[in-house]
Amino acid sequence: MANENEVMRFFKSMKAVFWGFLGVRKGSGQEEDMASLTFVHVIIAGVVGVVIFMTILLLIVKAVLAK
């Protein structure tokens, strides 16, 4: 049961980082996240988000240059 809770907290961290990347995070949502998320989850979610973002950008550039 504790393992499922950790997974859900990590996905909540991913959601918070995603909204942070878009820059559309409410102040109340940010305060709620600060109270419930762990620092390690947010860092890992941020690194995963950056890797996904960079991969998408590289795929778009390769697709455009291939034409």
Backbone bond lengths (Angstrom), bond angles and torsions (degrees), N, CA, C in turn:
res aa  C-N    CA-C-N  psi(-1)  N-CA   C-N-CA  omega(-1)  CA-C   N-CA-C  phi
1 M - - - 1.443 - - 1.526 111.27 -
2 A 1.330 116.90 -39.25 1.459 120.10 179.97 1.525 110.48 -66.66
3 N 1.326 117.75 -33.88 1.449 121.94 179.45 1.523 110.86 -64.96
4 E 1.333 117.90 -40.93 1.463 121.70 177.66 1.525 110.47 -63.91
5 N 1.326 116.71 -37.56 1.456 121.10 178.18 1.528 110.72 -63.35
6 E 1.324 117.46 -41.27 1.463 121.59 178.40 1.520 110.97 -64.12
7 V 1.328 116.96 -40.06 1.464 121.00 179.00 1.522 109.96 -64.58
8 M 1.312 117.22 -42.69 1.458 120.60 179.42 1.533 110.99 -65.57
9 R 1.329 116.81 -38.27 1.463 119.88 177.39 1.521 110.77 -65.73
10 F 1.340 117.32 -36.59 1.461 119.87 178.40 1.528 110.27 -66.49
11 F 1.342 117.65 -42.62 1.464 119.89 178.69 1.535 110.99 -65.93
12 K 1.311 116.52 -32.64 1.464 119.72 175.17 1.526 109.54 -66.52
13 S 1.334 116.63 -36.65 1.463 120.72 175.44 1.522 110.83 -64.70
14 M 1.333 116.84 -41.71 1.464 120.48 178.56 1.526 110.25 -61.13
15 K 1.320 116.41 -41.51 1.464 120.83 179.20 1.529 110.40 -63.58
16 A 1.313 117.46 -43.49 1.464 121.17 179.99 1.533 110.92 -64.59
17 V 1.335 116.84 -40.64 1.464 120.36 178.94 1.519 110.31 -67.41
18 F 1.336 117.64 -39.27 1.458 121.14 177.90 1.524 111.00 -59.59
19 W 1.321 116.78 -48.28 1.465 119.91 178.78 1.517 111.01 -65.48
20 G 1.326 116.65 -32.43 1.459 120.45 175.63 1.517 112.13 -65.57
21 F 1.324 117.55 -38.97 1.467 121.12 175.91 1.517 110.77 -61.67
22 L 1.315 116.68 -39.13 1.456 120.44 -179.88 1.530 112.00 -76.80
23 G 1.318 116.79 -21.23 1.453 120.94 178.62 1.514 114.16 78.28
24 V 1.314 117.03 25.93 1.461 120.49 -178.60 1.537 111.01 -122.07
25 R 1.302 115.60 49.55 1.465 120.48 -178.60 1.522 109.86 -99.78
26 K 1.318 117.14 128.09 1.464 121.22 176.98 1.524 109.96 -73.21
27 G 1.309 115.83 152.20 1.463 120.47 178.27 1.511 112.19 -62.49
28 S 1.334 116.59 -40.07 1.467 119.60 -179.60 1.527 110.55 -67.90
29 G 1.328 117.03 -37.30 1.463 120.54 177.35 1.509 111.70 -66.74
30 Q 1.326 116.29 -36.58 1.460 120.18 178.76 1.524 110.90 -65.99
31 E 1.319 116.44 -42.57 1.467 119.81 179.41 1.533 110.91 -65.39
32 E 1.325 116.79 -37.66 1.466 120.34 177.35 1.527 110.17 -64.57
33 D 1.336 116.51 -41.62 1.460 120.56 178.79 1.521 111.65 -64.67
34 M 1.315 116.94 -40.97 1.466 120.17 179.91 1.530 111.14 -62.05
35 A 1.314 116.31 -32.02 1.458 119.90 -179.17 1.526 112.34 -78.51
36 S 1.345 117.61 -28.64 1.461 118.77 -171.52 1.535 114.45 -109.77
37 L 1.326 118.64 -17.59 1.466 120.35 -176.08 1.519 111.17 -97.84
38 T 1.325 114.98 152.08 1.456 119.60 177.16 1.526 109.56 -95.05
39 F 1.315 115.10 151.23 1.461 122.08 -178.52 1.525 111.11 -59.72
40 V 1.317 116.74 -42.35 1.472 121.07 -178.49 1.526 110.58 -63.43
41 H 1.311 118.07 -42.50 1.467 120.89 179.14 1.525 110.99 -62.74
42 V 1.323 116.84 -40.72 1.466 120.03 -179.24 1.526 110.40 -66.41
43 I 1.327 118.13 -41.32 1.471 121.41 178.89 1.521 110.20 -64.03
44 I 1.322 117.21 -47.33 1.471 120.59 179.87 1.526 110.33 -63.30
45 A 1.318 117.86 -42.28 1.459 121.47 178.59 1.525 110.59 -63.28
46 G 1.324 117.58 -38.30 1.455 120.99 177.59 1.520 112.24 -64.76
47 V 1.322 116.83 -42.75 1.472 120.54 178.39 1.525 110.15 -65.07
48 V 1.311 117.70 -43.82 1.471 121.20 177.42 1.530 110.22 -61.69
49 G 1.323 116.77 -42.53 1.459 120.64 178.62 1.517 112.51 -61.93
50 V 1.326 117.20 -41.52 1.467 121.09 178.54 1.517 110.69 -65.30
51 V 1.325 117.59 -41.64 1.463 120.80 179.16 1.535 110.35 -62.98
52 I 1.312 117.05 -43.87 1.470 120.41 178.51 1.525 110.18 -63.68
53 F 1.323 117.15 -44.72 1.465 121.81 179.73 1.534 111.10 -60.36
54 M 1.318 116.83 -46.79 1.472 120.52 -179.44 1.531 111.30 -65.52
55 T 1.314 117.36 -38.16 1.470 120.73 177.88 1.524 110.82 -63.14
56 I 1.309 117.04 -43.36 1.467 120.75 178.61 1.527 110.20 -63.18
57 L 1.343 116.75 -44.04 1.463 119.28 178.43 1.521 112.04 -61.46
58 L 1.315 117.21 -43.56 1.469 120.45 178.85 1.528 111.63 -63.23
59 L 1.313 117.62 -40.06 1.465 120.48 177.88 1.521 111.41 -65.13
60 I 1.330 117.10 -38.96 1.469 119.93 177.86 1.524 110.42 -65.61
61 V 1.319 117.36 -44.08 1.461 120.48 179.73 1.522 110.95 -63.30
62 K 1.319 117.93 -43.50 1.473 120.74 178.68 1.523 110.52 -62.99
63 A 1.335 118.05 -40.00 1.449 121.31 179.60 1.527 111.49 -65.54
64 V 1.332 117.14 -39.72 1.461 120.75 -179.63 1.536 110.46 -71.01
65 L 1.310 117.70 -40.99 1.465 120.96 -178.80 1.529 112.30 -73.23
66 A 1.301 117.72 -22.07 1.472 120.97 -179.59 1.525 111.49 -74.61
67 K 1.307 118.11 -19.67 1.466 121.04 -177.24 1.499 111.92 -80.17
